[in-house]
Amino acid sequence: MSFDKRFAIGMMSGTSLDGVDLVYVSFEKRENYSFEIIQTKTYSYTDEWKYKLKAAFNQSEIKIRQLNVEYGNYLGRLINSFISDYQIGEIDFVASHGHTIFHKPDEGITLQIGNGSEISNMTNQKVVCDFRTQDVKFGGQGAPLVPIGDKLLFADYKYCLNLGGFANISFENNEERIAFDICPVNIVMNHYVQKIGLEYDDKGKLASQGDINFQLLKELNNLKFYDDDKPKSLGYEFVVDVIFPLIDNYNLSEKDILRTFVEHIVIQISSKIKFKGELLITGGGTFNTFLIDELRKKTSNQIVIPKKEIIDFKEALIFAFLGLLRIDNQINCLKSVTGAKKDHSSGQIYVP
C-alpha cells in the first residue's frame, strides 16, 4: 500500500520527566516508508506537573482518573501552542504516547494517562493513543513499542539503542525483530543528581569524577531481572522497589553512585550486543559523553550518533508512525518483541 504525504504530530513523555517532546512530521510510502521531520519542540514540565506525575504512582483510582483528564487537557494545550507557534497547517492526526504511571505487564496492568478524547476535543484533531493496553491483553509486555519504527524507518542499522529513562535495544535476528528493555539509565542517575540540586549530570562530568563501588556493582549486575528470558520490560516500580533501596544501602557519595551506575549500564548494554554492525544511539543519555565513551571501550561495534533532532525526537517520531500504522490498520505491535500471542494493530482512535 503506497500513499502520498501524510502529516502528523507525534508526542512523547518519558519516565525521566524531562518534558513533552512534540514532532511535526510527514510520511510517504512507495516501496518503503520514509519520513521528514518538519518541526520539533520540547515543552519542559513545570515543578507542579513534575510533582503531579511523580505523585500519581501513589494516588487513589479516583485521583488518577481525574489526573488522566487534566493531563489530557494539558497535552491538548501544548499541541495547540505547538501548532500556533510554528503556524502548522495540514495535520492528518495526532499520536500520543501519554505518560506512564503503572507498568506491571506480568500482572496484566499498564496505564498511560492523557485522555485521548480530551486531547481530540481540545485540538479538534483525530488522536491515536493508548498503544500498550491491547498488547498486554494479548499476553504481551506492552513494550517496547518503538521497534516497529526501528524495523521500518531505521533498517540501515544493525542495532537501535535508546538511552532514556531506561535503555532499550532492538535488532533483526533470523528475519525477526528482537527488542527488550536492558536496564534503567536516566531515571536512576537523574534521581541522585537532583539530590544535589542539578537536573542531570552534564556530559557525565560528575560520574567521571567518582569511583566504582565493586560490591554494589556486583549486586546490581546479579539482579534477577537480567537473567530473565526475553521479552521483558521495565517500569518505575522496578526502580523504586529494587534499584533505589539497593543503592541507598551503601551510603555512597553521589559521584560514586553515578560512576558505579554508569559501569553497570555499559556492562549490561555491551553484554546484549553480540553481532557486528552499526549501533545507532538515541535518547537523552546520548549526551552523556562519559557514558558513551565507556560504552565504546566495551564494544567493537561502530557507534553512530545521529543529528540532534533524531537523538531528541526519535521516540516522538515513531509514536507518530505507530499512529499512522494504526489508522491504516497495519501491524504496529510485534509479538517477537512484546511476547503477545499475535502481531496486531494497537491504539485507540478518537475524533473531535
Residue pairs with C-beta under 8 A, 6 or more apart in sequence:
1 29
1 328
1 330
2 29
2 30
2 31
3 28
3 29
4 28
5 26
5 27
5 28
6 26
6 27
6 28
6 92
6 324
7 24
7 25
7 26
7 38
7 90
7 91
7 92
8 24
8 25
8 26
8 27
8 91
8 92
8 93
8 94
8 95
8 320
8 323
8 324
9 22
9 23
9 24
9 25
9 79
9 82
9 83
9 88
9 91
9 93
9 94
9 95
9 125
9 320
10 22
10 23
10 25
10 94
10 95
10 96
10 316
10 317
10 318
10 319
10 320
10 321
10 323
11 20
11 21
11 22
11 23
11 75
11 78
11 79
11 94
11 95
11 96
11 97
11 316
11 319
12 20
12 21
12 97
12 313
12 315
12 316
12 319
13 19
13 20
13 21
13 97
13 98
13 99
13 114
14 21
14 164
14 165
14 284
14 315
15 100
15 164
15 165
15 166
15 187
15 235
15 236
16 164
16 165
16 186
16 187
16 190
16 284
17 45
17 50
17 53
17 54
18 42
18 44
18 45
18 284
19 42
19 43
19 44
19 45
20 42
20 43
20 45
20 75
20 78
21 40
21 41
21 42
21 312
21 313
21 315
21 316
22 40
22 41
22 42
22 43
22 78
22 79
22 82
22 316
23 37
23 39
23 40
23 313
23 316
23 317
23 320
24 37
24 38
24 39
24 40
24 82
24 86
24 88
24 91
25 35
25 36
25 37
25 38
25 317
25 320
26 35
26 36
26 38
27 33
27 34
27 35
27 320
27 321
27 324
28 34
28 35
32 152
32 155
33 152
33 153
33 321
34 153
35 153
35 317
35 321
37 309
37 310
37 313
37 317
39 82
39 86
39 88
40 309
40 312
40 313
40 316
41 82
41 85
41 86
42 312
43 78
43 81
43 82
45 53
49 74
52 67
52 71
53 71
53 99
53 101
56 63
56 64
56 67
56 101
56 113
57 101
57 102
57 236
57 240
59 67
64 101
64 111
64 113
67 113
68 113
68 114
68 115
69 115
69 118
71 98
71 99
71 113
71 114
71 115
72 113
72 114
72 115
72 116
72 117
72 118
72 119
72 122
73 115
73 118
73 122
75 96
75 114
75 118
75 119
75 122
76 118
76 119
76 120
76 121
76 122
76 123
77 122
79 94
79 119
79 122
79 123
79 125
80 122
80 123
82 88
83 91
83 123
91 125
92 126
92 327
93 125
93 126
93 127
93 128
93 323
93 324
93 327
94 119
94 120
94 123
94 125
94 126
94 127
94 128
94 323
95 127
95 128
95 129
95 319
95 320
95 321
95 322
95 323
95 324
95 326
95 347
96 114
96 116
96 119
96 127
96 128
96 129
96 319
97 112
97 114
97 129
97 131
97 315
97 316
97 319
98 112
98 113
98 114
98 129
98 130
99 112
99 113
99 114
100 110
100 111
100 112
100 235
100 236
101 111
101 112
101 113
102 109
102 110
102 111
102 235
102 237
103 109
103 110
103 111
103 132
103 142
103 143
103 233
103 234
103 235
103 236
103 237
104 110
104 235
104 237
105 136
105 140
105 141
105 142
105 143
105 233
108 136
108 137
109 136
110 132
110 133
110 136
110 142
110 143
112 129
112 130
112 131
112 132
114 129
116 127
116 128
116 129
116 130
116 348
116 350
117 127
117 350
119 125
119 127
119 129
119 350
120 126
120 127
120 350
120 351
120 352
121 352
123 352
124 352
125 352
126 327
126 349
126 350
126 351
126 352
127 349
127 350
127 351
128 322
128 323
128 326
128 327
128 347
128 348
128 349
128 350
129 347
129 348
129 350
130 347
130 348
131 145
131 319
131 322
131 326
131 332
131 333
131 346
131 347
132 142
132 143
132 145
132 346
133 142
133 346
133 348
134 333
134 344
134 346
134 347
135 141
135 142
135 145
135 333
135 338
135 340
135 344
135 346
136 142
138 335
138 340
138 341
138 342
138 344
139 339
139 340
139 341
140 231
140 333
140 335
140 338
140 339
140 340
140 341
141 231
141 232
141 233
141 338
141 339
141 340
142 233
142 338
143 168
143 181
143 233
143 338
144 168
144 170
144 179
144 180
144 181
144 233
144 337
144 338
145 318
145 319
145 322
145 332
145 333
145 338
146 160
146 162
146 168
146 170
146 179
146 314
146 315
146 318
147 160
147 170
147 177
147 179
147 334
147 337
148 177
148 318
148 321
148 322
148 325
148 331
148 332
148 333
148 334
148 337
149 314
149 317
149 318
149 321
149 322
150 157
150 160
150 170
150 177
150 179
150 318
151 170
151 172
151 177
151 334
152 321
153 317
153 318
153 321
154 160
154 280
156 278
157 277
157 278
157 279
157 280
157 304
158 171
158 172
158 275
158 276
158 277
158 278
158 279
158 301
159 169
159 170
159 171
159 273
159 275
159 277
159 278
159 279
159 280
159 301
160 169
160 170
160 171
160 280
160 282
161 167
161 168
161 169
161 269
161 279
161 280
161 281
161 282
162 168
162 169
162 281
162 282
162 283
162 314
162 315
163 185
163 186
163 281
163 282
163 283
163 284
163 285
163 286
163 288
163 291
164 185
164 186
164 283
164 284
164 285
164 315
165 184
165 185
165 186
165 187
166 181
166 182
166 183
166 184
166 185
166 187
166 234
167 181
167 182
167 183
167 184
167 185
167 265
167 268
167 269
167 285
168 179
168 180
168 181
168 182
168 233
169 179
169 180
169 182
169 269
169 272
169 273
170 177
170 178
170 179
170 337
171 177
171 178
171 179
171 275
172 178
173 275
176 336
177 334
177 336
177 337
178 230
178 336
178 337
179 231
179 334
179 337
180 230
180 231
180 232
180 233
180 337
181 232
181 233
181 234
182 268
182 269
182 272
183 226
183 234
183 264
183 265
183 268
183 269
184 234
184 238
184 239
184 243
185 265
185 283
185 285
186 200
186 283
186 284
186 285
187 236
187 239
188 239
188 243
188 244
188 247
188 261
189 200
189 201
189 207
189 258
189 261
189 262
189 288
190 199
190 200
190 201
191 239
191 244
192 247
192 254
192 257
192 258
192 261
193 199
193 200
193 201
193 206
193 254
193 258
195 254
196 254
198 206
200 284
201 207
201 258
201 288
203 287
203 288
203 289
203 290
204 258
204 262
204 288
204 289
204 290
204 291
205 290
206 254
206 255
206 258
207 255
207 258
207 259
207 261
207 262
207 288
207 290
207 291
208 259
208 290
209 255
209 259
210 253
210 254
210 255
210 256
210 257
210 258
210 259
210 260
211 255
211 256
211 259
212 256
212 259
212 260
212 263
213 250
213 252
213 256
213 260
215 250
216 246
216 247
216 250
216 252
216 260
217 260
217 263
217 264
217 267
219 246
220 243
220 246
220 260
220 261
220 264
221 264
221 267
221 268
223 242
223 246
225 232
225 234
225 238
225 242
226 268
230 339
231 336
231 337
231 338
231 339
233 338
247 257
247 261
250 257
252 260
262 288
262 290
262 291
262 294
263 294
265 291
265 295
266 291
266 294
266 295
266 297
266 298
267 298
269 295
269 298
269 299
270 295
270 298
270 299
273 279
273 299
273 301
276 300
276 301
277 301
277 302
278 301
278 302
278 303
278 304
279 299
279 301
279 302
279 303
279 304
280 304
280 306
281 292
281 303
281 304
281 305
281 311
282 306
282 310
282 311
282 312
282 314
282 315
283 311
283 314
283 315
284 311
284 312
285 291
286 292
286 305
286 311
287 311
292 303
292 305
295 303
296 303
305 311
310 317
321 332
322 332
322 346
322 347
323 347
325 331
325 332
325 345
326 332
326 345
326 346
326 347
326 349
327 349
329 345
330 345
331 343
331 344
331 345
332 344
332 345
332 346
332 347
333 340
333 343
333 344
333 345
333 346
334 343
335 341
335 342
335 343
335 344
